[in-house]
Amino acid sequence: MKYFIHSCILVAGILWVLAPLPAVAHDNEACGDLATSASARANDGFQIDWNKADEFRPRPPAQAAAVGYRTRTFGPCIKLGVNWTVVPPSGVVQNMDGSITINTSANTYNYDVVTAVPGSDGSWTGTAFGGGAYFEATFSFTGAPNTDGGWPAFWANDIEMQADPWRQGNKAHWPGQMDPLYDDWVETDFVEWLYPSSTEFGFAFHSWYGPSSNIGDGNNQGASSGSPVTIPGINHEEQHKYGFLWVPAKDGKRGYCKWYLDGRQIGNKLVWDKYDPQQPPPPSESNLTAYSVIDIRHMFMILGTGPNNPMTVYDV
């Protein structure tokens, strides 16, 4: 893991953590210049001393620093083919200022640029994140929100499920279930502009479960996020920062997540108990088992849009 500064990007990037994360494959060596005053940590991580004044060293977002997340392990620059991969045939271009613009989509589910590429046998390449983090991206898009063929979105899936769709390694299998394709996985939607209003957007945390053949039937827990929200006066053609805070559960301490727009919390805080593989399905918000499996998984980030809403991403 590396901490980067990129001269073209003026806003701090997305991933802030308490400590280096396990099981991540980084390939972002050429993304920017290393911070020269950082001290080395395990896994090629860098711990930044935020008490030292340095005009070239951006401070972590307040919501990240408040929970001790002071190590940036990814970004803020976006470099196609280096730390982000284009999903063909998406029409994505790298701009001269370091940003990217997604003009056309490869699909209808906003899966155009990713930090990790899953295989089909449990393998994957790129970068995924585990153990808690604060994610943040800055982007804008043009045109009235339109869901025909996709919509502007910043989200994440767990790589364990995506990289093992036929469960050869059983990484996404719910322990104790006889059906080898009975799944337990998560999807975090940091922001989705999928409503016709130009001031309304959504976000969610899905705790998907059930047989793979029936996983798309809405078997998820995601309605309690407080989504959607309406922000009077917001202009999506201007740059806005969308954030997601994930704090994992520990012994005697519940995990939780929160969503942010331009540094201010939106929606509701969701909480869960420490993941227990002995708990039977379904995941439940009432007994605090929903969402908890995220704490043992690794999330890879995804950006995408539809053909009617070209999207420019400035830092991730």
N, C-alpha and C positions, 0 to 999 in steps of 0.2 A: 504494500500500500504506500502511496505517496501523497504528499500535500503539494498542491500546485498553485501557482499564480500565473494567470494568463493576461498579457497586456491588453488584449482586445475586450476583455470582459470586466465590467465595472462592478457587478453585483456578485456577492458571495454565492458559491455553488452549493450543491445539495446535501451531500452525505456527511453527517457529523455523528461521531460515536464516542463512547466512553473509553473503548480500548480496541486494538486491532481485532478483526473478526476472523474466525476460522473458515477454512474451505472456500476461499475465494481465489479466482484465477485472474490476475490483473494483466492487462496488456495495454496500459496507457502511458508507457514510458515517454512517448514523444509529445504528450499533450501540452506541456508547458515547462516552465522553469521551476526547479526545486527551490523551496524556501531555504535560504542559506543558514539561518540560525536555528533550525530545528535539530532536536536530538533524536538519534535513531532508536527505534523500538522493534520488537519482534515482528515478523511477517512484513518487513520493509516498511513498517508504519513510522510516522513522525508525530511526536507529541509537541505541540506548540505551547510556548509560555506566553499566555495572553496578558500577563501582568507587565510585560515589557512594551514600551511604546514603540511602534513601528508603523509608519503611515502606509507602508506597502503590504502590511499583513492584516487582512480583514478579520474582524472579530466574528465569532460564531453568532448566529441568530440567538436572540435572548431566550427563546423557547427551548433551544437546544442546550445552551449554557446552563439554564435553570435546573436541568437534570444531570449535569455533569458531562454532556457531550461536547467535548472541546477538541477532538481530533478529526480533521477532515481527511477522509480516506479516498475521495473520488471527486473529480471535477475541480473547478467549475466549468472548464472549457469542454466543448463538444468537438470531437474530431472523428469524422466518419472514417471507418476502416481501422481505427485505432482503439478508442474506448467506447465507440458506438458502432453498431452494425445495421446497415439498411436491409430491410426485408424486401426482396424483389417481388414484383416490379414497382415498388413505391418510387414516386418521383421526388427525391430528396436532393437538395443542393447545399453545398457548403458555401457560405457567403464570405466576402472579403473581411468583414469585421469579426469573424469567428463564429457567428451564429449559423443556424441551419434553417432552411425553409422546406416544409413538407407540402408539396403542391398536389400530388395525387397519391392515392392509397393503394396498397397491395391487396386489400381485403375490405370487409365491411365492419370489422371490429377493432379498428384503431390500433393496429399492430404493425407499425411502419419502421420504427427505429428502436433497437433493443440493446441492452448492455450485455446480454448473454444469449447464445444460440444453443437451444437444446437439441440433443440428438434423439435417437429413437430407442436407445438401449441403456439409458441411464447416464450416458456421457453428455458433457456440454463444454462449451468454450466461452470465455468472456468473464464477466464479473457479476456476482450475486452477493447479497448482503444478509447477514444473520446476526442474532444477538441483540437487536435493538438499534435504532438509528433515527436521525431526523433527515428527511428527504425534502428537497426544495428545488423547484424549477421556475424559471422566468420565461413567459412566452406571451405572444399576442396572436390574434388571427383576424382575418378579414371576412366580410360577408355575414349576413344574418345566420344564426345557428340553424343548421339543417342536418337532419339525421339520415338523409338519403345517401347511402354508401359509406356512412361513418360520421364521426363528429370529433371535435378537438378534445383530446384526452391525455392525461398523464397518470399512469397507473403501474401496478406491479403484480406479478404472479410468482408462485413459489416454483423454483427450478426443479425441485425433487419430483413434482408431478409432471411438469412439462417435458422433462428429459426422459421420462420412463412411462410413456403412455400405455404400454402393454404390461406394465408392472413386473418386468423381468427381475428387478431388484427389490420390488415391494416397498419402495421408499415412500409412496403415498398411500399405502394400504392401511386401513383402520385395523389395529391389532385385535385379534380375537374373532374377526369376522371370517366365516367359512368361504365366502365368495372372494377369490383372490383379486377381483376387480372392484371391491368395495372400498371407495376412496375417502380420504380425509385431507382436504387441502384448502388453501386460502387465496383470495384475490383482494388486493387493496386498491381501490379507486381513489386516487388523490384528488382528481377533479375530472368532471365530464360535462362538457357544454352540449347537452342533448335535449334541451327544452327550447321551444320556439321563441321565448322571450330573450331579448338581448341583455337582460340583467339577472337572469336566473340560471344557476348551474347546479349539478349534483355531485355527490361523492358517496362512497360506501365501503364497507368491509364485509366481504362475503366469506362465510364459513361453509364451503361446499362439502357435501358428503353424499354417500350412496353408491349404488352400482354404476360403473362407468356408462352403461347403456342408458341410464336414466338420470345422469348427473345434471343435465340441462333443464330439468323440470322445475326449477325454482327451489330446489332443496337447499336453501341457504338461509343464513341469519344475517340480515343487512339493513333492516328497516329502521333501526334505532339510532342511526347516525345523525338524524336531524336534517337529512337531505330531502328535497333541494332547499337552497336558500336564494333569496332575492336581495341583491345589493343595489339599491337605488343609485343611479348616476354612474355606475361602473361602465367603462368603455373598453370592451375586449379588444379593440384595435390598438390599444396602448399596452405597454408592458405591465404585467402583474405577476407577483410571486405566489405560488401555490405550494403549501407545505404540509407535511404529515409527520407527526411525532409518534414513534413506537418505543415504548418502555416495556421490556419483558418482565414477566412475573418471576418472583423468587420465593424461596421458603418463607412463608408468613407475610408475603407482600404481593399484592395483586398487580398484574400487568395492565397497561392501558394504552389507548391511542387518542390523538386529537388531530383535527384538521385546521389549517391556517390559510388565510388570504392576506397578503401583504403584511405578515407578521402578527395578525390578530386572529384569535381563535374563532372559528365558525362551527356550527353544528354542535353535536354532543360528544362528550368523553365516553368512550366505551371501555369496559373493564372486564378482566377475566382472571381466573385462578391459574396457578401453575399447571402446566400440561401434565395430565395423568393418562398414560396409555391404557390403563385398566378401565377407564370410564367407557361405558357403552354408548352407542349412538342413540338418538341424534344429538348433535351439539346443541346446547341450550343456553340462552342468555340468562334464564332464571336460576340455573345452578352454576353459572359462570364457567361452563366448559366451551361455549362458542368462542372462536377466535384463538384459543390458547395454543393450538398447534403451530401457529406462526413462530412461536418461540424456539421451535426445534427445526425450523425450515430456513431457507435462504431465498430472498426475494430479488428478482431481476427487474429492472425498470424498463418501461415501455412508453413510447410516445407515438401518437398517431392522430389522424384527422380524416375527414371525408373530402371528396373532390370539390365540394362547394365552399370549403373553408380553409384556404391556404394558411398554414400555421408557421410562424417564425419563433424559434426557440433560441434564447440568448445565452442562457447558462443552465447547466444541469449538473 
